């Protein structure tokens, strides 16, 4: 693709102009590597959760998550234990809201 040293020189100059200085290129590469790693970790976590739901081994939602979800459905959570809230959420979901 790049046969002559002049083409490489032009590409190098364009990169330096785009990033401002030669010091920023390693920083950009490092940040790109971190972002790629974070993306892959998130993707693996989502795949793990999906496999858990498919296999029936998904973790139970935390009590705080159930309570906040119940509130979004319009269910009062005052003076109720978590099992009552879970039952009301299940009934609300079965009835189609």
N, CA, C and O atoms as CSV, one atom per row, in Angstrom:
chain,resi,resn,atom,element,x,y,z
A,1,UNK,N,N,0.819,-1.181,0.000
A,1,UNK,CA,C,0.000,0.000,0.000
A,1,UNK,C,C,0.876,1.263,0.000
A,1,UNK,O,O,0.723,2.131,-0.860
A,2,UNK,N,N,1.795,1.357,0.972
A,2,UNK,CA,C,2.702,2.503,1.006
A,2,UNK,C,C,4.070,1.999,0.572
A,2,UNK,O,O,4.738,1.270,1.305
A,3,UNK,N,N,4.470,2.392,-0.610
A,3,UNK,CA,C,5.715,1.877,-1.176
A,3,UNK,C,C,6.910,2.785,-0.918
A,3,UNK,O,O,8.032,2.301,-0.771
A,4,UNK,N,N,6.689,4.071,-0.863
A,4,UNK,CA,C,7.829,4.971,-0.730
A,4,UNK,C,C,7.864,5.585,0.670
A,4,UNK,O,O,6.839,5.679,1.345
A,5,UNK,N,N,9.053,5.998,1.091
A,5,UNK,CA,C,9.171,6.656,2.393
A,5,UNK,C,C,8.385,7.970,2.457
A,5,UNK,O,O,7.951,8.384,3.532
A,6,UNK,N,N,8.204,8.618,1.315
A,6,UNK,CA,C,7.453,9.885,1.304
A,6,UNK,C,C,5.998,9.662,1.709
A,6,UNK,O,O,5.409,10.489,2.407
A,7,UNK,N,N,5.424,8.552,1.274
A,7,UNK,CA,C,4.037,8.262,1.659
A,7,UNK,C,C,3.934,8.037,3.161
A,7,UNK,O,O,2.989,8.504,3.796
A,8,UNK,N,N,4.901,7.326,3.732
A,8,UNK,CA,C,4.921,7.114,5.181
A,8,UNK,C,C,5.111,8.433,5.925
A,8,UNK,O,O,4.502,8.654,6.972
A,9,UNK,N,N,5.943,9.290,5.391
A,9,UNK,CA,C,6.175,10.595,6.015
A,9,UNK,C,C,4.896,11.426,6.027
A,9,UNK,O,O,4.578,12.077,7.022
A,10,UNK,N,N,4.168,11.399,4.917
A,10,UNK,CA,C,2.905,12.145,4.836
A,10,UNK,C,C,1.896,11.584,5.831
A,10,UNK,O,O,1.215,12.347,6.515
A,11,UNK,N,N,1.793,10.269,5.919
A,11,UNK,CA,C,0.872,9.645,6.885
A,11,UNK,C,C,1.258,10.032,8.308
A,11,UNK,O,O,0.390,10.360,9.117
A,12,UNK,N,N,2.551,9.996,8.620
A,12,UNK,CA,C,3.019,10.387,9.951
A,12,UNK,C,C,2.680,11.830,10.273
A,12,UNK,O,O,2.250,12.133,11.386
A,13,UNK,N,N,2.868,12.721,9.313
A,13,UNK,CA,C,2.546,14.136,9.531
A,13,UNK,C,C,1.048,14.341,9.750
A,13,UNK,O,O,0.644,15.142,10.592
A,14,UNK,N,N,0.240,13.627,9.000
A,14,UNK,CA,C,-1.214,13.744,9.177
A,14,UNK,C,C,-1.609,13.282,10.575
A,14,UNK,O,O,-2.444,13.912,11.224
A,15,UNK,N,N,-1.017,12.190,11.042
A,15,UNK,CA,C,-1.328,11.689,12.387
A,15,UNK,C,C,-0.915,12.715,13.440
A,15,UNK,O,O,-1.676,12.982,14.370
A,16,UNK,N,N,0.270,13.287,13.307
A,16,UNK,CA,C,0.731,14.298,14.271
A,16,UNK,C,C,-0.180,15.514,14.237
A,16,UNK,O,O,-0.496,16.078,15.285
A,17,UNK,N,N,-0.607,15.928,13.048
A,17,UNK,CA,C,-1.502,17.078,12.954
A,17,UNK,C,C,-2.862,16.779,13.592
A,17,UNK,O,O,-3.445,17.643,14.247
A,18,UNK,N,N,-3.359,15.569,13.402
A,18,UNK,CA,C,-4.659,15.218,13.969
A,18,UNK,C,C,-4.636,15.166,15.483
A,18,UNK,O,O,-5.578,15.617,16.133
A,19,UNK,N,N,-3.576,14.624,16.049
A,19,UNK,CA,C,-3.515,14.450,17.494
A,19,UNK,C,C,-2.787,15.571,18.203
A,19,UNK,O,O,-2.746,15.576,19.433
A,20,UNK,N,N,-2.219,16.507,17.494
A,20,UNK,CA,C,-1.606,17.674,18.106
A,20,UNK,C,C,-0.121,17.527,18.380
A,20,UNK,O,O,0.642,18.465,18.151
A,21,UNK,N,N,0.298,16.382,18.858
A,21,UNK,CA,C,1.720,16.175,19.107
A,21,UNK,C,C,1.995,14.684,19.197
A,21,UNK,O,O,1.080,13.869,19.316
A,22,UNK,N,N,3.255,14.352,19.138
A,22,UNK,CA,C,3.645,12.943,19.214
A,22,UNK,C,C,3.393,12.375,20.607
A,22,UNK,O,O,3.281,11.158,20.754
A,23,UNK,N,N,3.301,13.223,21.635
A,23,UNK,CA,C,3.042,12.753,22.999
A,23,UNK,C,C,1.619,12.232,23.164
A,23,UNK,O,O,1.371,11.362,23.998
A,24,UNK,N,N,0.701,12.749,22.389
A,24,UNK,CA,C,-0.696,12.362,22.543
A,24,UNK,C,C,-1.029,11.031,21.872
A,24,UNK,O,O,-2.038,10.409,22.204
A,25,UNK,N,N,-0.205,10.596,20.948
A,25,UNK,CA,C,-0.485,9.340,20.233
A,25,UNK,C,C,-0.442,8.143,21.185
A,25,UNK,O,O,-1.365,7.329,21.157
A,26,UNK,N,N,0.596,7.998,22.035
A,26,UNK,CA,C,0.577,6.866,22.983
A,26,UNK,C,C,-0.586,6.959,23.978
A,26,UNK,O,O,-1.167,5.943,24.358
A,27,UNK,N,N,-0.917,8.174,24.392
A,27,UNK,CA,C,-2.043,8.363,25.309
A,27,UNK,C,C,-3.348,7.937,24.645
A,27,UNK,O,O,-4.185,7.278,25.263
A,28,UNK,N,N,-3.510,8.316,23.392
A,28,UNK,CA,C,-4.700,7.912,22.647
A,28,UNK,C,C,-4.765,6.394,22.516
A,28,UNK,O,O,-5.826,5.797,22.699
A,29,UNK,N,N,-3.640,5.775,22.201
A,29,UNK,CA,C,-3.597,4.314,22.057
A,29,UNK,C,C,-3.933,3.626,23.374
A,29,UNK,O,O,-4.670,2.640,23.388
A,30,UNK,N,N,-3.405,4.133,24.468
A,30,UNK,CA,C,-3.676,3.575,25.790
A,30,UNK,C,C,-5.160,3.683,26.125
A,30,UNK,O,O,-5.766,2.720,26.594
A,31,UNK,N,N,-5.738,4.844,25.886
A,31,UNK,CA,C,-7.165,5.034,26.156
A,31,UNK,C,C,-8.032,4.155,25.259
A,31,UNK,O,O,-9.059,3.637,25.698
A,32,UNK,N,N,-7.625,3.990,24.016
A,32,UNK,CA,C,-8.354,3.118,23.105
A,32,UNK,C,C,-8.296,1.674,23.590
A,32,UNK,O,O,-9.297,0.960,23.529
A,33,UNK,N,N,-7.144,1.245,24.067
A,33,UNK,CA,C,-7.001,-0.108,24.611
A,33,UNK,C,C,-7.872,-0.318,25.837
A,33,UNK,O,O,-8.503,-1.366,25.980
A,34,UNK,N,N,-7.911,0.667,26.721
A,34,UNK,CA,C,-8.756,0.570,27.916
A,34,UNK,C,C,-10.229,0.510,27.541
A,34,UNK,O,O,-10.987,-0.282,28.100
A,35,UNK,N,N,-10.627,1.342,26.600
A,35,UNK,CA,C,-12.028,1.350,26.175
A,35,UNK,C,C,-12.410,0.022,25.535
A,35,UNK,O,O,-13.508,-0.487,25.760
A,36,UNK,N,N,-11.508,-0.534,24.741
A,36,UNK,CA,C,-11.769,-1.830,24.114
A,36,UNK,C,C,-11.908,-2.918,25.169
A,36,UNK,O,O,-12.808,-3.754,25.081
A,37,UNK,N,N,-11.029,-2.916,26.163
A,37,UNK,CA,C,-11.106,-3.895,27.251
A,37,UNK,C,C,-12.392,-3.771,28.040
A,37,UNK,O,O,-13.016,-4.774,28.386
A,38,UNK,N,N,-12.786,-2.546,28.322
A,38,UNK,CA,C,-14.030,-2.306,29.065
A,38,UNK,C,C,-15.234,-2.783,28.264
A,38,UNK,O,O,-16.165,-3.368,28.818
A,39,UNK,N,N,-15.213,-2.532,26.965
A,39,UNK,CA,C,-16.297,-2.981,26.097
A,39,UNK,C,C,-16.393,-4.500,26.107
A,39,UNK,O,O,-17.487,-5.056,26.211
A,40,UNK,N,N,-15.244,-5.176,25.998
A,40,UNK,CA,C,-15.249,-6.642,25.990
A,40,UNK,C,C,-15.728,-7.209,27.322
A,40,UNK,O,O,-16.438,-8.214,27.339
A,41,UNK,N,N,-15.353,-6.584,28.440
A,41,UNK,CA,C,-15.826,-7.043,29.754
A,41,UNK,C,C,-17.339,-6.879,29.862
A,41,UNK,O,O,-18.029,-7.765,30.366
A,42,UNK,N,N,-17.847,-5.757,29.393
A,42,UNK,CA,C,-19.296,-5.536,29.421
A,42,UNK,C,C,-20.026,-6.526,28.539
A,42,UNK,O,O,-21.082,-7.037,28.910
A,43,UNK,N,N,-19.470,-6.796,27.381
A,43,UNK,CA,C,-20.076,-7.762,26.463
A,43,UNK,C,C,-20.097,-9.156,27.097
A,43,UNK,O,O,-21.098,-9.867,26.995
A,44,UNK,N,N,-19.006,-9.548,27.747
A,44,UNK,CA,C,-18.949,-10.862,28.397
A,44,UNK,C,C,-19.961,-10.953,29.534
A,44,UNK,O,O,-20.583,-11.997,29.729
A,45,UNK,N,N,-20.127,-9.871,30.281
A,45,UNK,CA,C,-21.097,-9.858,31.385
A,45,UNK,C,C,-22.520,-10.006,30.866
A,45,UNK,O,O,-23.318,-10.743,31.445
A,46,UNK,N,N,-22.840,-9.320,29.792
A,46,UNK,CA,C,-24.181,-9.427,29.208
A,46,UNK,C,C,-24.420,-10.831,28.677
A,46,UNK,O,O,-25.498,-11.393,28.874
A,47,UNK,N,N,-23.426,-11.404,28.007
A,47,UNK,CA,C,-23.562,-12.772,27.504
A,47,UNK,C,C,-23.772,-13.752,28.658
A,47,UNK,O,O,-24.566,-14.686,28.547
A,48,UNK,N,N,-23.058,-13.537,29.765
A,48,UNK,CA,C,-23.198,-14.393,30.946
A,48,UNK,C,C,-24.615,-14.305,31.515
A,48,UNK,O,O,-25.206,-15.324,31.875
A,49,UNK,N,N,-25.156,-13.095,31.594
A,49,UNK,CA,C,-26.516,-12.925,32.106
A,49,UNK,C,C,-27.542,-13.572,31.185
A,49,UNK,O,O,-28.482,-14.212,31.657
A,50,UNK,N,N,-27.371,-13.413,29.892
A,50,UNK,CA,C,-28.315,-14.005,28.937
A,50,UNK,C,C,-28.282,-15.529,29.050
A,50,UNK,O,O,-29.330,-16.175,29.066
A,51,UNK,N,N,-27.079,-16.103,29.128
A,51,UNK,CA,C,-26.964,-17.553,29.282
A,51,UNK,C,C,-27.603,-18.007,30.590
A,51,UNK,O,O,-28.209,-19.077,30.647
A,52,UNK,N,N,-27.471,-17.205,31.633
A,52,UNK,CA,C,-28.095,-17.545,32.920
A,52,UNK,C,C,-29.601,-17.576,32.815
A,52,UNK,O,O,-30.240,-18.464,33.381
A,53,UNK,N,N,-30.183,-16.630,32.106
A,53,UNK,CA,C,-31.636,-16.615,31.943
A,53,UNK,C,C,-32.102,-17.777,31.078
A,53,UNK,O,O,-33.143,-18.377,31.342
A,54,UNK,N,N,-31.332,-18.089,30.049
A,54,UNK,CA,C,-31.706,-19.202,29.162
A,54,UNK,C,C,-31.621,-20.524,29.917
A,54,UNK,O,O,-32.493,-21.380,29.766
A,55,UNK,N,N,-30.581,-20.700,30.728
A,55,UNK,CA,C,-30.386,-21.948,31.466
A,55,UNK,C,C,-31.201,-22.013,32.755
A,55,UNK,O,O,-31.228,-23.049,33.419
A,56,UNK,N,N,-31.853,-20.936,33.107
A,56,UNK,CA,C,-32.643,-20.913,34.340
A,56,UNK,C,C,-31.815,-20.732,35.590
A,56,UNK,O,O,-32.278,-21.047,36.686
A,57,UNK,N,N,-30.597,-20.229,35.452
A,57,UNK,CA,C,-29.734,-20.027,36.617
A,57,UNK,C,C,-29.475,-18.549,36.873
A,57,UNK,O,O,-28.454,-18.188,37.457
A,58,UNK,N,N,-30.382,-17.707,36.445
A,58,UNK,CA,C,-30.209,-16.263,36.638
A,58,UNK,C,C,-30.327,-15.930,38.124
A,58,UNK,O,O,-31.144,-16.520,38.832
A,59,UNK,N,N,-29.515,-14.989,38.593
A,59,UNK,CA,C,-29.587,-14.618,40.006
A,59,UNK,C,C,-30.882,-13.886,40.329
A,59,UNK,O,O,-31.460,-13.207,39.481
A,60,UNK,N,N,-31.317,-14.037,41.560
A,60,UNK,CA,C,-32.497,-13.307,42.021
A,60,UNK,C,C,-32.167,-11.819,42.076
A,60,UNK,O,O,-31.060,-11.447,42.468
A,61,UNK,N,N,-33.117,-10.959,41.688
A,61,UNK,CA,C,-32.853,-9.527,41.802
A,61,UNK,C,C,-32.716,-9.116,43.261
A,61,UNK,O,O,-33.330,-9.714,44.144
A,62,UNK,N,N,-31.918,-8.104,43.503
A,62,UNK,CA,C,-31.713,-7.601,44.859
A,62,UNK,C,C,-32.983,-6.929,45.353
A,62,UNK,O,O,-33.803,-6.455,44.567
A,63,UNK,N,N,-33.128,-6.898,46.677
A,63,UNK,CA,C,-34.323,-6.313,47.283
A,63,UNK,C,C,-34.519,-4.864,46.870
A,63,UNK,O,O,-35.646,-4.440,46.614
A,64,UNK,N,N,-33.432,-4.098,46.802
A,64,UNK,CA,C,-33.535,-2.686,46.415
A,64,UNK,C,C,-34.024,-2.566,44.973
A,64,UNK,O,O,-34.795,-1.661,44.653
A,65,UNK,N,N,-33.581,-3.473,44.105
A,65,UNK,CA,C,-34.023,-3.450,42.710
A,65,UNK,C,C,-35.516,-3.765,42.613
A,65,UNK,O,O,-36.241,-3.132,41.845
A,66,UNK,N,N,-35.969,-4.744,43.393
A,66,UNK,CA,C,-37.386,-5.115,43.379
A,66,UNK,C,C,-38.233,-3.957,43.892
A,66,UNK,O,O,-39.280,-3.644,43.326
A,67,UNK,N,N,-37.773,-3.329,44.961
A,67,UNK,CA,C,-38.517,-2.212,45.550
A,67,UNK,C,C,-38.615,-1.045,44.576
A,67,UNK,O,O,-39.690,-0.468,44.411
A,68,UNK,N,N,-37.511,-0.690,43.933
A,68,UNK,CA,C,-37.553,0.441,42.995
A,68,UNK,C,C,-38.395,0.093,41.771
A,68,UNK,O,O,-39.085,0.960,41.235
A,69,UNK,N,N,-38.350,-1.167,41.317
A,69,UNK,CA,C,-39.176,-1.582,40.189
A,69,UNK,C,C,-40.655,-1.531,40.560
A,69,UNK,O,O,-41.492,-1.127,39.754
A,70,UNK,N,N,-40.966,-1.943,41.783
A,70,UNK,CA,C,-42.357,-1.893,42.243
A,70,UNK,C,C,-42.870,-0.459,42.240
A,70,UNK,O,O,-44.012,-0.202,41.858
A,71,UNK,N,N,-42.035,0.460,42.659
A,71,UNK,CA,C,-42.438,1.867,42.674
A,71,UNK,C,C,-42.698,2.378,41.267
A,71,UNK,O,O,-43.612,3.176,41.060
A,72,UNK,N,N,-41.903,1.927,40.287
A,72,UNK,CA,C,-42.140,2.373,38.910
A,72,UNK,C,C,-43.448,1.810,38.363
A,72,UNK,O,O,-44.043,2.378,37.447
A,73,UNK,N,N,-43.892,0.683,38.936
A,73,UNK,CA,C,-45.175,0.105,38.521
A,73,UNK,C,C,-46.350,0.728,39.268
A,73,UNK,O,O,-47.507,0.412,38.991
A,74,UNK,N,N,-46.049,1.614,40.217
A,74,UNK,CA,C,-47.115,2.261,40.972
A,74,UNK,C,C,-47.559,1.471,42.184
A,74,UNK,O,O,-48.650,1.705,42.703
A,75,UNK,N,N,-46.750,0.552,42.643
A,75,UNK,CA,C,-47.072,-0.272,43.812
A,75,UNK,C,C,-46.487,0.388,45.049
A,75,UNK,O,O,-45.310,0.746,45.072
A,76,UNK,N,N,-47.308,0.547,46.072
A,76,UNK,CA,C,-46.838,1.107,47.330
A,76,UNK,C,C,-45.989,0.068,48.056
A,76,UNK,O,O,-46.382,-1.094,48.160
A,77,UNK,N,N,-44.826,0.481,48.558
A,77,UNK,CA,C,-43.929,-0.447,49.238
A,77,UNK,C,C,-43.846,-0.198,50.736
A,77,UNK,O,O,-43.098,-0.881,51.435
A,78,UNK,N,N,-44.596,0.762,51.232
A,78,UNK,CA,C,-44.527,1.096,52.657
A,78,UNK,C,C,-45.164,-0.001,53.497
A,78,UNK,O,O,-46.213,-0.543,53.150
A,79,UNK,N,N,-44.506,-0.317,54.614
A,79,UNK,CA,C,-44.979,-1.299,55.588
A,79,UNK,C,C,-45.200,-2.680,54.968
A,79,UNK,O,O,-46.090,-3.410,55.402
A,80,UNK,N,N,-44.413,-3.046,53.969
A,80,UNK,CA,C,-44.502,-4.368,53.338
A,80,UNK,C,C,-43.133,-5.011,53.357
A,80,UNK,O,O,-42.115,-4.341,53.188
A,81,UNK,N,N,-43.118,-6.331,53.569
A,81,UNK,CA,C,-41.833,-7.014,53.469
A,81,UNK,C,C,-41.570,-7.359,52.004
A,81,UNK,O,O,-42.444,-7.212,51.150
A,82,UNK,N,N,-40.356,-7.818,51.735
A,82,UNK,CA,C,-39.932,-8.014,50.353
A,82,UNK,C,C,-40.750,-9.098,49.652
A,82,UNK,O,O,-40.965,-9.017,48.443
A,83,UNK,N,N,-41.206,-10.106,50.388
A,83,UNK,CA,C,-42.001,-11.163,49.744
A,83,UNK,C,C,-43.361,-10.623,49.297
A,83,UNK,O,O,-43.864,-11.006,48.241
A,84,UNK,N,N,-43.952,-9.741,50.090
A,84,UNK,CA,C,-45.225,-9.125,49.692
A,84,UNK,C,C,-45.028,-8.264,48.440
A,84,UNK,O,O,-45.843,-8.290,47.518
A,85,UNK,N,N,-43.946,-7.513,48.428
A,85,UNK,CA,C,-43.662,-6.653,47.273
A,85,UNK,C,C,-43.437,-7.508,46.031
A,85,UNK,O,O,-43.951,-7.195,44.958
A,86,UNK,N,N,-42.662,-8.597,46.176
A,86,UNK,CA,C,-42.417,-9.492,45.037
A,86,UNK,C,C,-43.728,-10.064,44.506
A,86,UNK,O,O,-43.933,-10.135,43.294
A,87,UNK,N,N,-44.614,-10.472,45.415
A,87,UNK,CA,C,-45.906,-11.033,44.994
A,87,UNK,C,C,-46.745,-9.999,44.245
A,87,UNK,O,O,-47.351,-10.308,43.220
A,88,UNK,N,N,-46.776,-8.784,44.757
A,88,UNK,CA,C,-47.554,-7.740,44.090
A,88,UNK,C,C,-46.978,-7.398,42.712
A,88,UNK,O,O,-47.726,-7.149,41.766
A,89,UNK,N,N,-45.651,-7.387,42.605
A,89,UNK,CA,C,-45.015,-7.133,41.309
A,89,UNK,C,C,-45.383,-8.256,40.342
A,89,UNK,O,O,-45.734,-7.997,39.191
A,90,UNK,N,N,-45.304,-9.502,40.808
A,90,UNK,CA,C,-45.637,-10.641,39.948
A,90,UNK,C,C,-47.082,-10.567,39.480
A,90,UNK,O,O,-47.365,-10.811,38.307
A,91,UNK,N,N,-47.997,-10.235,40.378
A,91,UNK,CA,C,-49.409,-10.117,40.006
A,91,UNK,C,C,-49.631,-8.995,38.999
A,91,UNK,O,O,-50.400,-9.135,38.048
A,92,UNK,N,N,-48.937,-7.875,39.231
A,92,UNK,CA,C,-49.074,-6.734,38.313
A,92,UNK,C,C,-48.547,-7.084,36.928
A,92,UNK,O,O,-49.134,-6.692,35.920
A,93,UNK,N,N,-47.437,-7.824,36.875
A,93,UNK,CA,C,-46.887,-8.214,35.591
A,93,UNK,C,C,-47.777,-9.240,34.878
A,93,UNK,O,O,-47.911,-9.208,33.655
A,94,UNK,N,N,-48.381,-10.147,35.649
A,94,UNK,CA,C,-49.274,-11.143,35.051
A,94,UNK,C,C,-50.512,-10.488,34.467
A,94,UNK,O,O,-51.021,-10.913,33.430
A,95,UNK,N,N,-50.994,-9.449,35.139
A,95,UNK,CA,C,-52.212,-8.794,34.675
A,95,UNK,C,C,-51.930,-7.826,33.513
A,95,UNK,O,O,-52.858,-7.264,32.930
A,96,UNK,N,N,-50.669,-7.639,33.188
A,96,UNK,CA,C,-50.322,-6.754,32.062
A,96,UNK,C,C,-50.323,-5.298,32.450
A,96,UNK,O,O,-50.645,-4.436,31.633
A,97,UNK,N,N,-49.971,-5.015,33.673
A,97,UNK,CA,C,-49.905,-3.655,34.257
A,97,UNK,C,C,-51.280,-3.238,34.582
A,97,UNK,O,O,-51.488,-2.134,35.083
